[in-house]
């Protein structure tokens, strides 16, 4: 799924959970960490949501402050005040 050039810059990757993966890349100027996440939907029970956010925080805590860190994915955000039954 990565181009040959990007594969050469991939330093490490780790599956944090079934919903989170973290990849580290070497760039010309700084190291880049990408955390890709797929959050549980709002109807999911509280324990599974808490586990997801704990794993996400643990992944973020593994990054170095001087590196560029991108957190991306489907975070199941809802916009607006009327978010019932959605």
MMTF fields as JSON, N, C-alpha, C and O atoms, coordinates in Angstrom:
{
  "mmtfVersion": "1.0.0",
  "mmtfProducer": "UNKNOWN",
  "numBonds": 343,
  "numAtoms": 344,
  "numGroups": 86,
  "numChains": 1,
  "numModels": 1,
  "chainsPerModel": [1],
  "groupsPerChain": [86],
  "chainIdList": ["A"],
  "bondAtomList": [4, 2, 8, 6, 12, 10, 16, 14, 20, 18, 24, 22, 28, 26, 32, 30, 36, 34, 40, 38, 44, 42, 48, 46, 52, 50, 56, 54, 60, 58, 64, 62, 68, 66, 72, 70, 76, 74, 80, 78, 84, 82, 88, 86, 92, 90, 96, 94, 100, 98, 104, 102, 108, 106, 112, 110, 116, 114, 120, 118, 124, 122, 128, 126, 132, 130, 136, 134, 140, 138, 144, 142, 148, 146, 152, 150, 156, 154, 160, 158, 164, 162, 168, 166, 172, 170, 176, 174, 180, 178, 184, 182, 188, 186, 192, 190, 196, 194, 200, 198, 204, 202, 208, 206, 212, 210, 216, 214, 220, 218, 224, 222, 228, 226, 232, 230, 236, 234, 240, 238, 244, 242, 248, 246, 252, 250, 256, 254, 260, 258, 264, 262, 268, 266, 272, 270, 276, 274, 280, 278, 284, 282, 288, 286, 292, 290, 296, 294, 300, 298, 304, 302, 308, 306, 312, 310, 316, 314, 320, 318, 324, 322, 328, 326, 332, 330, 336, 334, 340, 338],
  "bondOrderList": [1, 1, 1, 1, 1, 1, 1, 1, 1, 1, 1, 1, 1, 1, 1, 1, 1, 1, 1, 1, 1, 1, 1, 1, 1, 1, 1, 1, 1, 1, 1, 1, 1, 1, 1, 1, 1, 1, 1, 1, 1, 1, 1, 1, 1, 1, 1, 1, 1, 1, 1, 1, 1, 1, 1, 1, 1, 1, 1, 1, 1, 1, 1, 1, 1, 1, 1, 1, 1, 1, 1, 1, 1, 1, 1, 1, 1, 1, 1, 1, 1, 1, 1, 1, 1],
  "groupList": [{"groupName": "UNK", "atomNameList": ["N", "CA", "C", "O"], "elementList": ["N", "C", "C", "O"], "formalChargeList": [0, 0, 0, 0], "bondAtomList": [1, 0, 2, 1, 3, 2], "bondOrderList": [1, 1, 2], "singleLetterCode": "X", "chemCompType": "L-PEPTIDE LINKING"}],
  "groupTypeList": [0, 0, 0, 0, 0, 0, 0, 0, 0, 0, 0, 0, 0, 0, 0, 0, 0, 0, 0, 0, 0, 0, 0, 0, 0, 0, 0, 0, 0, 0, 0, 0, 0, 0, 0, 0, 0, 0, 0, 0, 0, 0, 0, 0, 0, 0, 0, 0, 0, 0, 0, 0, 0, 0, 0, 0, 0, 0, 0, 0, 0, 0, 0, 0, 0, 0, 0, 0, 0, 0, 0, 0, 0, 0, 0, 0, 0, 0, 0, 0, 0, 0, 0, 0, 0, 0],
  "groupIdList": [1, 2, 3, 4, 5, 6, 7, 8, 9, 10, 11, 12, 13, 14, 15, 16, 17, 18, 19, 20, 21, 22, 23, 24, 25, 26, 27, 28, 29, 30, 31, 32, 33, 34, 35, 36, 37, 38, 39, 40, 41, 42, 43, 44, 45, 46, 47, 48, 49, 50, 51, 52, 53, 54, 55, 56, 57, 58, 59, 60, 61, 62, 63, 64, 65, 66, 67, 68, 69, 70, 71, 72, 73, 74, 75, 76, 77, 78, 79, 80, 81, 82, 83, 84, 85, 86],
  "secStructList": [7, 7, 7, 2, 2, 2, 2, 2, 2, 3, 3, 3, 3, 3, 3, 3, 3, 6, 6, 3, 3, 3, 3, 3, 3, 3, 7, 1, 1, 1, 3, 3, 3, 3, 3, 3, 3, 3, 7, 7, 7, 6, 6, 1, 7, 2, 2, 2, 2, 2, 2, 2, 2, 2, 2, 2, 2, 2, 2, 2, 2, 6, 1, 7, 6, 6, 1, 3, 3, 3, 3, 3, 3, 3, 7, 7, 7, 7, 7, 1, 1, 7, 7, 6, 6, 7],
  "xCoordList": [0.81, 0.0, 0.864, 0.348, 2.144, 3.047, 3.91, 4.267, 4.232, 5.126, 6.527, 6.829, 7.376, 8.738, 9.504, 10.286, 9.281, 9.973, 9.525, 10.349, 8.237, 7.727, 8.187, 8.506, 8.226, 8.701, 10.126, 10.473, 10.951, 12.332, 12.401, 13.349, 11.411, 11.434, 10.729, 10.806, 10.035, 9.359, 10.399, 11.199, 10.374, 11.33, 10.765, 11.462, 9.486, 8.875, 7.362, 6.849, 6.659, 5.208, 4.793, 5.485, 3.64, 3.163, 1.635, 1.019, 1.044, -0.397, -0.631, -0.242, -1.266, -1.523, -2.726, -2.706, -3.76, -4.968, -5.636, -5.101, -6.811, -7.504, -8.022, -8.426, -8.019, -8.514, -7.43, -7.721, -6.2, -5.139, -3.849, -3.42, -3.238, -1.911, -1.037, -1.521, 0.241, 1.179, 2.346, 2.903, 2.709, 3.839, 4.784, 4.352, 6.094, 7.117, 7.909, 8.325, 8.107, 8.814, 9.97, 9.909, 11.018, 12.167, 11.987, 11.861, 11.975, 11.885, 13.202, 14.117, 13.27, 14.5, 14.842, 16.016, 13.818, 14.063, 13.75, 14.475, 12.684, 12.272, 11.651, 11.257, 11.568, 10.833, 9.344, 8.946, 8.536, 7.087, 6.437, 6.768, 5.515, 4.744, 3.292, 2.729, 2.688, 1.28, 0.54, 0.88, -0.47, -1.336, -2.674, -3.371, -3.019, -4.269, -5.248, -4.953, -6.422, -7.378, -8.77, -9.162, -9.495, -10.897, -11.675, -11.707, -12.301, -12.979, -14.272, -14.919, -14.645, -15.935, -17.078, -16.916, -18.214, -19.372, -19.952, -19.654, -20.771, -21.322, -22.104, -22.121, -22.75, -23.581, -22.76, -23.321, -21.464, -20.584, -20.545, -20.644, -20.401, -20.386, -19.181, -18.168, -19.322, -18.324, -16.947, -15.94, -16.887, -15.587, -14.78, -13.574, -15.444, -14.737, -14.26, -13.161, -15.084, -14.679, -13.489, -12.535, -13.552, -12.455, -11.167, -10.096, -11.261, -10.082, -9.493, -8.276, -10.365, -9.897, -9.114, -7.997, -9.693, -9.025, -7.764, -6.803, -7.746, -6.523, -5.416, -4.261, -5.772, -4.788, -4.312, -3.129, -5.225, -4.85, -3.887, -2.898, -4.166, -3.275, -1.921, -0.886, -1.916, -0.651, 0.178, 1.397, -0.473, 0.254, 0.839, 2.0, 0.047, 0.532, 1.692, 2.641, 1.629, 2.698, 4.012, 5.077, 3.953, 5.167, 5.901, 7.057, 5.248, 5.879, 6.853, 6.712, 7.83, 8.794, 8.294, 7.756, 8.472, 7.945, 8.536, 7.866, 9.749, 10.381, 9.965, 10.238, 9.313, 8.845, 7.504, 6.761, 7.212, 5.887, 4.955, 5.262, 3.825, 2.864, 1.52, 0.98, 0.983, -0.331, -1.26, -0.949, -2.396, -3.433, -4.557, -5.111, -4.89, -5.9, -6.743, -6.404, -7.828, -8.679, -10.141, -10.513, -10.953, -12.382, -12.619, -12.668, -12.763, -12.939, -14.41, -14.736, -15.308, -16.751, -17.268, -18.113, -16.765, -17.21, -18.601, -18.987, -19.327, -20.646, -20.622, -20.125, -21.156, -21.157, -22.572, -23.532, -22.7, -24.003, -24.568, -24.037, -25.661, -26.245, -27.251, -27.543, -27.801, -28.788, -28.088, -28.028, -27.558, -26.851, -27.467, -26.777, -28.761, -29.461, -29.855, -30.138, -29.871, -30.29, -29.49, -30.05, -28.221, -27.391, -26.182, -25.356],
  "yCoordList": [-1.182, 0.0, 1.261, 2.361, 1.116, 2.267, 2.252, 1.194, 3.443, 3.514, 3.063, 3.0, 2.751, 2.309, 3.375, 3.054, 4.634, 5.732, 5.842, 6.068, 5.684, 5.767, 4.564, 4.708, 3.39, 2.194, 2.404, 1.964, 3.071, 3.331, 4.235, 4.147, 5.101, 6.019, 5.461, 6.051, 4.317, 3.701, 3.142, 2.278, 3.646, 3.222, 2.063, 1.089, 2.186, 1.198, 1.349, 2.414, 0.283, 0.364, -0.586, -1.561, -0.29, -1.112, -1.088, -0.028, -2.248, -2.319, -2.142, -2.99, -1.041, -0.74, -1.532, -2.06, -1.609, -2.374, -2.718, -2.422, -3.348, -3.675, -2.414, -2.474, -1.282, -0.029, 1.023, 2.075, 0.767, 1.788, 1.176, 0.114, 1.867, 1.484, 2.744, 3.85, 2.55, 3.665, 3.35, 2.253, 4.317, 4.148, 5.326, 6.468, 5.033, 6.073, 6.151, 5.135, 7.375, 7.622, 8.587, 9.465, 8.406, 9.311, 10.245, 9.787, 11.544, 12.506, 13.273, 13.057, 14.151, 14.907, 15.784, 15.999, 16.288, 17.244, 16.716, 17.015, 15.937, 15.442, 14.066, 13.662, 13.357, 12.095, 12.407, 13.383, 11.574, 11.757, 10.488, 9.383, 10.654, 9.535, 9.752, 10.822, 8.725, 8.781, 7.747, 6.564, 8.216, 7.336, 7.297, 8.307, 6.137, 5.94, 5.237, 4.159, 5.843, 5.3, 5.186, 5.972, 4.196, 4.011, 3.897, 2.836, 4.999, 5.061, 4.251, 4.109, 3.722, 3.032, 4.047, 5.22, 3.588, 4.467, 4.807, 4.156, 5.822, 6.338, 5.292, 5.335, 4.358, 3.357, 2.248, 1.427, 2.204, 1.185, 1.346, 2.459, 0.226, 0.31, 1.108, 1.245, 1.624, 2.516, 1.905, 2.596, 0.621, -0.029, -0.078, 0.172, -0.402, -0.462, 0.928, 1.073, 1.944, 3.324, 3.736, 4.338, 3.41, 3.76, 3.062, 3.67, 1.784, 1.059, 1.732, 1.883, 2.135, 2.804, 4.067, 4.259, 4.927, 6.188, 5.957, 6.715, 4.933, 4.603, 4.149, 4.544, 3.315, 2.874, 4.042, 4.129, 4.937, 6.103, 6.993, 7.472, 7.213, 8.02, 7.338, 8.004, 6.025, 5.289, 5.405, 5.559, 5.33, 5.49, 6.882, 7.047, 7.885, 9.266, 9.468, 10.187, 8.853, 8.983, 8.369, 8.74, 7.429, 6.809, 7.71, 7.449, 8.755, 9.634, 10.582, 10.893, 11.029, 11.989, 13.399, 13.678, 14.278, 15.644, 16.407, 17.27, 16.111, 16.851, 16.327, 16.969, 15.176, 14.611, 15.226, 15.716, 15.191, 15.584, 14.403, 13.277, 14.653, 13.594, 13.948, 15.028, 13.023, 13.191, 12.113, 10.924, 12.537, 11.597, 11.753, 12.839, 10.652, 10.725, 9.469, 8.471, 9.521, 8.354, 8.725, 9.884, 7.757, 7.946, 8.021, 6.999, 9.234, 9.423, 9.534, 9.824, 9.303, 9.275, 10.519, 10.429, 11.665, 12.937, 13.292, 12.92, 14.003, 14.492, 16.009, 16.56, 16.668, 18.123, 18.624, 18.084, 19.648, 20.236, 19.799, 18.909, 20.447, 20.156, 19.018, 18.419, 18.697, 17.622, 16.349, 16.064, 15.585, 14.364, 13.125, 12.141, 13.191, 12.028, 11.108, 11.571, 9.821, 8.813, 8.875, 8.653, 9.164, 9.196, 8.343, 8.237],
  "zCoordList": [0.0, 0.0, 0.0, -0.196, 0.213, 0.219, -1.037, -1.555, -1.509, -2.663, -2.238, -1.046, -3.215, -2.905, -2.131, -1.237, -2.471, -1.792, -0.33, 0.557, -0.085, 1.286, 2.104, 3.285, 1.497, 2.205, 2.701, 3.797, 1.903, 2.322, 3.543, 4.323, 3.718, 4.859, 6.096, 7.173, 5.942, 7.085, 8.054, 7.695, 9.283, 10.302, 11.125, 11.408, 11.505, 12.386, 12.321, 11.98, 12.649, 12.798, 13.895, 14.187, 14.508, 15.621, 15.647, 15.535, 15.792, 15.995, 17.491, 18.294, 17.853, 19.258, 19.763, 20.875, 18.951, 19.266, 17.943, 16.875, 18.018, 16.771, 16.082, 14.921, 16.771, 16.216, 15.975, 15.406, 16.391, 16.316, 15.8, 16.252, 14.842, 14.351, 14.334, 14.097, 14.587, 14.624, 13.687, 13.725, 12.851, 11.93, 12.092, 12.253, 12.049, 12.186, 10.888, 10.33, 10.424, 9.178, 9.407, 10.268, 8.621, 8.625, 7.434, 6.298, 7.686, 6.589, 6.509, 7.303, 5.554, 5.343, 6.548, 6.849, 7.235, 8.307, 9.707, 10.656, 9.842, 11.152, 11.004, 9.91, 12.11, 12.11, 12.214, 12.851, 11.586, 11.564, 12.098, 11.668, 13.034, 13.547, 13.155, 13.385, 12.562, 12.206, 13.045, 13.048, 13.751, 14.522, 13.789, 13.699, 13.273, 12.531, 13.449, 13.966, 13.657, 14.617, 14.012, 13.15, 14.481, 14.122, 15.426, 16.049, 15.833, 17.133, 17.13, 16.093, 18.291, 18.383, 18.265, 18.6, 17.793, 17.65, 19.014, 20.015, 19.031, 20.278, 21.066, 22.296, 20.381, 21.046, 21.706, 22.432, 21.475, 22.056, 23.573, 24.09, 24.28, 25.743, 26.248, 25.562, 27.456, 28.042, 28.213, 28.057, 28.531, 28.736, 27.448, 27.46, 26.326, 25.051, 24.628, 24.094, 24.867, 24.551, 25.418, 24.926, 26.704, 27.61, 27.185, 27.21, 26.794, 26.312, 25.075, 24.962, 24.149, 22.932, 23.286, 22.805, 24.122, 24.461, 25.289, 25.16, 26.131, 26.867, 25.91, 26.064, 24.92, 23.924, 23.063, 22.735, 22.697, 21.906, 22.683, 22.127, 23.954, 24.789, 24.95, 24.915, 25.125, 25.258, 23.988, 24.057, 22.823, 21.559, 21.469, 21.096, 21.806, 21.758, 22.732, 22.418, 23.889, 24.886, 24.41, 24.903, 23.454, 22.92, 21.927, 21.595, 21.456, 20.467, 21.156, 22.339, 20.402, 20.934, 20.662, 19.59, 21.623, 21.517, 20.332, 19.766, 19.956, 18.857, 17.476, 16.461, 17.439, 16.172, 15.782, 16.632, 14.499, 14.026, 14.269, 13.877, 14.912, 15.203, 14.587, 14.827, 13.788, 13.173, 13.72, 13.661, 14.249, 14.674, 13.672, 13.503, 13.006, 11.963, 11.945, 12.582, 11.224, 11.095, 11.202, 11.018, 11.496, 11.681, 13.179, 13.863, 13.678, 15.115, 15.491, 16.643, 14.521, 14.755, 15.461, 16.352, 15.068, 15.646, 15.132, 14.024, 15.945, 15.549, 15.668, 16.651, 14.669, 14.633, 14.878, 14.327, 15.699, 15.961, 17.292, 17.955, 17.671, 18.991, 18.942, 19.977, 17.745, 17.623, 17.166, 15.97, 18.118, 17.756, 18.406, 18.672, 18.652, 19.191, 18.041, 16.936, 18.302, 17.326, 16.036, 14.963, 16.105, 14.897, 15.083, 14.176]
}
